[in-house]
């Protein structure tokens, strides 16, 4: 029974695809791929988070460039004691100003580490935008495929409704069996179920695209364009491989190495003791005299020479360098997979579109015409229709994989040809 259902279900989808019955989209927004990408770049929450991260790092760079604040102090001696110091007549009042002087290039290294952190955030934002473009392209392609599948299912459902009266008429005049009529009625039920399933799939595809626009509430969206094979010549793999060095993730990983090295230099400079200079004036109330005073203080690096932080920073440099190497290894692996998918699936899609589908359509049309004239039976019709729908389904799947691979190549290596998805 399972094989029987599948047989009729596939045959149904192939019957006279020209007789469309497409469910209308109420107030659906139609967008091209470029419009969908621009909308995502302007609305996606992850892009906005990346923008705010850059602002945060820039603010920290400004903070790192600031000098330490001077300190003012007031000191009162010889008060509230006993004898002549019982009151404040013999008080000595000192007012001083001190300033911490950073040594060892601390401020320079701090600024450099913060500046490199800012460049890392910029590279990360570019990587987020690239990946978002890829995800939008995949979601857009999925919606295009879902729209095609729904049109196909609705067309098949409409056509089978038109064929049921003919099946009933042939049964009533004894030209076909009751089993053929029952198969037709069962096929109609399956057609309507299939159309509902395709409608749900299209809604899921719409919601996936809306999610990339950071929209939580569903609304109808329609992908404007054709599910065609990308019109682009694929460069050699070696050329695409060389472009990975300019990928924002790779550049960001290299910049992280530079940032960690700057942090290492900062920790080494933190081992140098800072100098605190002070100056002030003291008022001797008992003798009504005053004097200036100066001070210099330097901590003695007897126990803490910042050795633990220096060692940790050195280890972080090594970790960052290894991470950068691994990032490129992962991108190379991803590029190899996408390159192979693009090469194979686009070739399959082109062959199906050029030869297999036209031949299956011609055969199906001839057998359907013969069936209506009584020259072929129901099983002949089903076999031809199943072959045609299989070819169409395989073509849709292959084109979708080809277009998604193209979008992934664009994300990994940047635009590599004049052709583009529409």
Wavefront OBJ file of the C-alpha trace (Angstrom):
o trace
v 0.000 0.000 0.000
v 2.908 2.334 0.742
v 4.395 1.815 -2.727
v 0.973 2.249 -4.279
v 0.450 5.593 -2.503
v 3.870 6.848 -3.525
v 3.265 5.766 -7.117
v 0.030 7.699 -7.392
v 1.313 10.671 -5.464
v 4.227 11.226 -7.805
v 2.127 10.606 -10.858
v -0.387 13.175 -9.694
v 2.279 15.899 -9.436
v 3.238 15.394 -13.062
v -0.180 15.471 -14.702
v -0.526 18.444 -17.042
v 1.563 21.002 -15.165
v 0.240 23.781 -17.331
v -3.122 23.817 -15.551
v -2.085 25.913 -12.528
v -4.109 26.616 -9.425
v -1.967 28.891 -7.258
v -3.178 30.072 -3.899
v -3.138 33.864 -3.782
v -0.901 35.661 -1.277
v -2.723 38.421 0.470
v -0.674 41.625 0.653
v 2.505 39.599 0.151
v 5.714 41.587 -0.129
v 7.664 40.590 -3.238
v 11.423 40.959 -2.946
v 14.403 40.186 -5.135
v 17.486 38.542 -3.701
v 19.371 41.841 -3.486
v 16.419 43.502 -1.770
v 16.187 40.636 0.730
v 19.901 40.942 1.501
v 19.770 44.718 1.957
v 16.764 44.376 4.212
v 18.571 41.825 6.367
v 21.739 43.928 6.575
v 19.720 46.904 7.799
v 17.486 45.034 10.244
v 19.242 41.882 11.450
v 19.953 41.936 15.164
v 23.353 40.256 14.848
v 24.565 43.024 12.526
v 23.364 45.647 14.963
v 25.132 43.840 17.809
v 28.327 43.822 15.743
v 27.947 47.565 15.133
v 27.564 48.184 18.851
v 30.619 46.039 19.561
v 32.691 48.323 17.341
v 31.359 51.347 19.204
v 32.249 49.656 22.492
v 35.820 48.914 21.356
v 36.237 52.470 20.034
v 35.121 53.850 23.391
v 37.647 51.617 25.155
v 40.375 52.893 22.840
v 39.488 56.456 23.806
v 39.571 55.457 27.455
v 42.946 53.746 27.061
v 44.484 56.960 25.714
v 43.617 58.971 28.818
v 46.291 59.891 31.355
v 45.864 58.969 35.040
v 44.071 61.621 37.044
v 46.113 63.775 39.427
v 45.322 63.470 43.113
v 44.904 66.280 45.645
v 45.316 65.672 49.331
v 44.938 67.598 52.584
v 46.718 66.531 55.757
v 46.259 68.082 59.231
v 48.704 67.274 62.049
v 49.032 68.193 65.757
v 45.328 68.620 66.512
v 42.928 67.294 69.137
v 45.775 66.047 71.302
v 46.826 67.034 74.822
v 48.635 69.988 76.307
v 49.456 72.624 73.721
v 47.979 70.383 71.017
v 44.564 70.147 72.634
v 42.995 72.407 70.083
v 44.026 73.506 66.591
v 46.356 76.367 67.532
v 49.453 74.273 66.849
v 48.046 72.489 63.780
v 50.204 71.910 60.736
v 48.183 71.841 57.514
v 49.622 70.335 54.334
v 47.962 70.636 50.915
v 49.552 68.523 48.185
v 49.078 67.468 44.582
v 50.427 64.162 43.196
v 50.585 62.679 39.729
v 51.229 59.087 38.687
v 53.765 58.852 35.844
v 53.411 55.645 33.844
v 56.689 54.107 32.741
v 57.749 51.350 30.376
v 55.389 52.400 27.575
v 52.235 51.310 29.403
v 49.991 53.927 27.837
v 51.330 53.294 24.332
v 50.884 49.550 24.658
v 47.437 49.951 26.188
v 46.315 52.141 23.283
v 47.732 49.698 20.735
v 45.981 46.717 22.344
v 42.673 48.600 22.369
v 43.106 49.790 18.794
v 43.754 46.242 17.595
v 40.689 45.047 19.505
v 38.724 47.612 17.525
v 40.062 46.253 14.212
v 39.142 42.737 15.331
v 35.570 43.895 15.976
v 35.461 45.469 12.511
v 36.588 42.206 10.904
v 34.037 40.284 12.967
v 31.273 42.584 11.767
v 32.322 42.008 8.154
v 32.263 38.259 8.775
v 28.775 38.541 10.278
v 27.589 40.476 7.229
v 29.094 37.922 4.846
v 27.517 35.002 6.624
v 24.209 36.827 6.763
v 24.273 37.386 3.001
v 24.877 33.663 2.553
v 22.038 32.693 4.895
v 19.643 35.104 3.220
v 20.548 33.705 -0.207
v 19.894 30.172 1.069
v 16.559 31.206 2.596
v 15.597 33.069 -0.574
v 16.436 30.041 -2.725
v 14.441 27.812 -0.414
v 11.452 30.116 -0.782
v 11.806 30.088 -4.574
v 11.851 26.287 -4.533
v 8.864 26.144 -2.177
v 6.904 28.482 -4.444
v 7.666 26.271 -7.431
v 6.673 23.118 -5.546
v 3.409 24.666 -4.377
v 2.518 25.771 -7.895
v 3.293 22.256 -9.111
v 1.142 20.630 -6.421
v -1.760 23.015 -6.996
v -1.579 22.479 -10.742
v -1.662 18.706 -10.268
v -4.593 18.945 -7.852
v -6.550 21.110 -10.275
v -5.895 18.768 -13.178
v -6.905 15.621 -11.311
v -10.207 17.283 -10.456
v -10.744 17.744 -14.171
v -9.817 14.093 -14.892
v -12.078 12.509 -12.278
v -15.261 13.047 -14.369
v -13.547 11.419 -17.350
v -12.485 8.449 -15.208
v -16.037 8.108 -13.904
v -17.442 8.279 -17.423
v -15.056 5.560 -18.671
v -15.976 3.361 -15.735
v -19.710 3.830 -16.333
v -19.390 2.813 -19.964
v -17.181 -0.146 -19.091
v -13.957 1.192 -20.619
v -12.073 0.976 -17.314
v -12.384 -0.834 -14.040
v -13.763 0.446 -10.761
v -10.228 0.168 -9.387
v -9.112 2.866 -11.837
v -11.906 5.145 -10.649
v -11.020 4.496 -7.002
v -7.406 5.216 -7.780
v -8.457 8.535 -9.259
v -10.472 9.471 -6.186
v -7.602 8.435 -3.926
v -5.234 10.448 -6.067
v -7.425 13.521 -5.623
v -7.244 13.148 -1.843
v -3.488 12.740 -2.002
v -3.241 15.757 -4.286
v -5.041 17.995 -1.846
v -2.906 16.696 1.027
v 0.235 17.332 -1.011
v -0.897 20.865 -1.848
v -1.466 21.576 1.843
v 1.986 20.213 2.665
v 3.586 22.431 0.034
v 1.698 25.416 1.393
v 3.098 24.704 4.863
v 6.600 24.352 3.425
v 6.270 27.725 1.723
v 5.157 29.302 4.979
v 8.153 27.792 6.776
v 10.406 29.215 4.068
v 8.794 32.634 4.467
v 9.271 32.525 8.226
v 12.936 31.554 7.793
v 13.499 34.634 5.636
v 11.580 36.856 8.054
v 13.719 35.577 10.937
v 16.836 36.799 9.111
v 15.139 40.189 8.934
v 14.676 39.906 12.729
v 10.893 39.915 12.306
v 9.099 37.655 14.775
v 5.550 38.006 13.405
v 4.593 36.074 10.280
v 3.498 37.913 7.163
v 3.328 36.763 3.538
v 6.548 37.195 1.559
v 7.200 36.208 -2.030
v 10.597 35.651 -3.618
v 10.704 37.455 -6.947
v 12.792 35.689 -9.555
v 13.328 32.368 -11.264
v 14.911 29.255 -9.809
v 17.562 29.127 -12.506
v 21.119 27.849 -12.602
v 23.615 30.658 -11.812
v 25.080 32.188 -14.946
v 28.683 32.198 -13.749
v 31.910 30.516 -14.794
v 33.661 28.750 -11.932
v 37.331 29.728 -11.500
v 40.026 27.213 -10.723
v 40.095 25.930 -7.174
v 43.597 27.343 -6.642
v 42.316 30.846 -7.429
v 39.444 30.525 -4.985
v 41.804 29.098 -2.385
v 44.066 32.146 -2.610
v 41.114 34.396 -1.841
v 40.599 32.847 1.570
v 43.459 34.968 2.923
v 41.210 38.007 2.510
v 38.254 36.396 4.264
v 37.240 38.590 7.224
v 37.376 35.621 9.589
v 40.977 34.916 8.572
v 41.910 38.588 8.787
v 40.182 38.866 12.135
v 42.054 35.833 13.460
v 45.371 37.352 12.384
v 44.422 40.621 14.026
v 43.616 38.747 17.225
v 47.205 37.472 17.176
v 48.408 41.067 16.904
v 46.085 42.117 19.696
v 47.384 39.350 21.959
v 50.962 40.377 21.226
v 50.121 43.952 22.141
v 48.545 42.650 25.353
v 51.751 40.698 26.009
v 53.792 43.892 25.554
v 51.411 45.668 27.919
v 51.887 43.023 30.596
v 55.655 43.295 30.247
v 55.453 47.055 30.605
v 53.265 46.607 33.675
v 56.287 45.020 35.323
v 58.005 48.407 35.278
v 57.219 50.356 38.486
v 55.402 53.647 38.013
v 56.619 56.857 39.593
v 54.408 59.106 41.685
v 55.502 62.747 41.888
v 54.049 65.037 44.515
v 54.282 68.688 45.444
v 52.542 70.768 48.066
v 52.692 73.409 50.764
v 52.616 73.105 54.545
v 51.326 75.759 56.932
v 52.706 75.766 60.508
v 49.953 77.441 62.500
v 51.944 77.653 65.778
v 54.738 79.744 64.233
v 52.679 81.278 61.439
v 55.172 80.015 58.858
v 54.903 77.929 55.687
v 57.120 75.763 53.471
v 56.965 73.788 50.236
v 57.468 70.058 50.038
v 58.167 67.599 47.222
v 57.900 63.824 47.132
v 58.801 60.940 44.855
v 57.597 57.379 45.426
v 58.499 54.235 43.505
v 57.211 50.759 44.434
v 59.867 48.110 44.960
v 59.286 45.104 42.698
v 60.498 42.603 45.246
v 57.694 40.021 45.090
v 55.271 41.000 42.338
v 56.963 41.516 38.974
v 53.780 40.686 37.055
v 55.420 37.436 36.029
v 52.200 35.407 36.110
v 50.313 37.800 33.816
v 53.278 37.937 31.437
v 53.372 34.153 31.144
v 49.596 34.004 30.648
v 49.763 36.663 27.937
v 52.544 34.732 26.169
v 50.377 31.600 26.205
v 47.458 33.580 24.780
v 49.623 34.661 21.845
v 50.366 31.024 21.044
v 46.678 30.125 21.388
v 45.651 32.939 19.050
v 48.209 31.861 16.468
v 46.935 28.274 16.590
v 43.350 29.507 16.361
v 44.238 31.528 13.252
v 45.743 28.441 11.639
v 42.685 26.362 12.503
v 40.317 29.017 11.157
v 41.968 28.809 7.757
v 41.997 25.004 7.833
v 38.244 24.985 8.486
v 37.600 27.467 5.695
v 39.682 25.395 3.270
v 37.652 22.309 4.189
v 34.412 24.217 3.730
v 35.607 25.598 0.394
v 36.474 22.107 -0.842
v 33.006 20.822 0.017
v 31.186 23.779 -1.502
v 33.359 23.713 -4.630
v 32.589 20.034 -5.178
v 28.868 20.617 -4.591
v 28.762 23.533 -7.013
v 30.611 21.616 -9.720
v 28.532 18.439 -9.440
v 25.052 19.761 -8.682
v 25.128 22.527 -11.286
v 26.185 19.976 -13.901
v 23.338 17.664 -12.908
v 20.845 20.531 -12.921
v 21.945 21.637 -16.379
v 21.620 18.123 -17.800
v 18.182 17.629 -16.290
v 16.970 20.988 -17.574
v 18.409 20.607 -21.086
v 17.533 17.038 -21.966
v 15.864 14.901 -19.319
v 12.916 17.148 -18.473
v 11.992 18.028 -22.096
v 12.142 14.348 -23.071
v 10.028 13.276 -20.078
v 7.477 16.014 -20.771
v 7.161 14.994 -24.395
v 6.720 11.334 -23.483
v 4.169 12.130 -20.772
v 2.154 14.318 -23.121
v 2.066 11.608 -25.794
v 1.001 8.904 -23.342
v -1.641 11.150 -21.771
v -3.104 11.894 -25.177
v -3.095 8.176 -25.954
v -4.694 7.417 -22.608
v -7.583 9.782 -23.290
v -8.096 7.994 -26.634
v -8.002 4.586 -25.001
v -4.655 3.501 -26.435
v -2.881 3.303 -23.048
v -3.901 2.182 -19.614
v -3.690 3.896 -16.251
v -0.388 2.256 -15.365
v 1.165 3.532 -18.595
v -0.003 7.036 -17.730
v 1.332 6.737 -14.178
v 4.723 5.493 -15.300
v 5.223 8.377 -17.734
v 4.004 10.961 -15.256
v 6.161 9.549 -12.472
v 9.247 9.764 -14.675
v 8.466 13.374 -15.506
v 7.802 14.444 -11.938
v 10.951 12.665 -10.747
v 12.967 14.628 -13.291
v 11.373 17.899 -12.188
v 11.870 17.175 -8.497
v 15.489 16.197 -9.068
v 16.033 19.351 -11.119
v 14.561 21.542 -8.395
v 16.726 19.859 -5.773
v 19.851 20.122 -7.931
v 19.275 23.765 -8.830
v 18.627 24.627 -5.185
v 21.881 22.919 -4.127
v 23.737 24.628 -6.988
v 22.447 28.091 -6.081
v 23.164 27.568 -2.390
v 26.704 26.444 -3.213
v 27.130 29.568 -5.343
v 26.031 31.733 -2.410
v 28.469 29.915 -0.119
v 31.326 30.419 -2.585
v 30.465 34.102 -2.725
v 30.587 34.243 1.075
v 33.897 32.381 1.282
v 35.827 34.002 -1.554
v 33.894 37.090 -2.566
v 32.252 37.570 -5.995
v 34.194 35.489 -8.508
v 32.277 36.118 -11.731
v 29.977 38.538 -13.480
v 27.021 36.204 -13.157
v 24.876 36.397 -10.066
v 21.717 35.041 -8.558
v 18.546 36.952 -9.315
l 1 2 3 4 5 6 7 8 9 10 11 12 13 14 15 16 17 18 19 20 21 22 23 24 25 26 27 28 29 30 31 32 33 34 35 36 37 38 39 40 41 42 43 44 45 46 47 48 49 50 51 52 53 54 55 56 57 58 59 60 61 62 63 64 65 66 67 68 69 70 71 72 73 74 75 76 77 78 79 80 81 82 83 84 85 86 87 88 89 90 91 92 93 94 95 96 97 98 99 100 101 102 103 104 105 106 107 108 109 110 111 112 113 114 115 116 117 118 119 120 121 122 123 124 125 126 127 128 129 130 131 132 133 134 135 136 137 138 139 140 141 142 143 144 145 146 147 148 149 150 151 152 153 154 155 156 157 158 159 160 161 162 163 164 165 166 167 168 169 170 171 172 173 174 175 176 177 178 179 180 181 182 183 184 185 186 187 188 189 190 191 192 193 194 195 196 197 198 199 200 201 202 203 204 205 206 207 208 209 210 211 212 213 214 215 216 217 218 219 220 221 222 223 224 225 226 227 228 229 230 231 232 233 234 235 236 237 238 239 240 241 242 243 244 245 246 247 248 249 250 251 252 253 254 255 256 257 258 259 260 261 262 263 264 265 266 267 268 269 270 271 272 273 274 275 276 277 278 279 280 281 282 283 284 285 286 287 288 289 290 291 292 293 294 295 296 297 298 299 300 301 302 303 304 305 306 307 308 309 310 311 312 313 314 315 316 317 318 319 320 321 322 323 324 325 326 327 328 329 330 331 332 333 334 335 336 337 338 339 340 341 342 343 344 345 346 347 348 349 350 351 352 353 354 355 356 357 358 359 360 361 362 363 364 365 366 367 368 369 370 371 372 373 374 375 376 377 378 379 380 381 382 383 384 385 386 387 388 389 390 391 392 393 394 395 396 397 398 399 400 401 402 403 404 405 406 407 408 409 410 411 412 413 414 415 416 417 418 419 420 421 422
